[in-house]
Amino acid sequence: MRSKALVVLMAVALLAGAGCARSPVSGFLAAGLAAAQEGAWAEAVSQWTLAIERDPGSAAAHNNLAVAHERLGEWDEAGRQYEEARRLAPDDPTIRANHEAFKARLERLRGRAG
């Protein structure tokens, strides 16, 4: 079963890769997506980190990396990556929705812990 976050993640990764077939990061975005679809979140983190190393301005890579860190329960790093994705693409509705959903989930988790 795919979560809503994964479906949104896939849409962002696919759109980012489709935008420029020769992009230096499209292979890493696709490899990360394949890993995420298999539930291999650590491998997805590795692939999307490589994408960011090659293109720090890839909002899609930062967004996808945020989703992966969130899935691994790495809340602080997920938050940092979402914020960077929003900084790079402030008007992207998918990234904004992912970030807002993350903040709501984090707030619910903090509410349960407190």
Secondary structure by P-SEA (a helix, b strand, c coil): cccaaaaaaaaaaaaaaacccccccaaaaaaaaaaaaacaaaaaaaaaaaaaaaccccaaaaaaaaaaaaaacaaaaaaaaaaaaaaaccccaaaaaaaaaaaaaaaaaaaaac
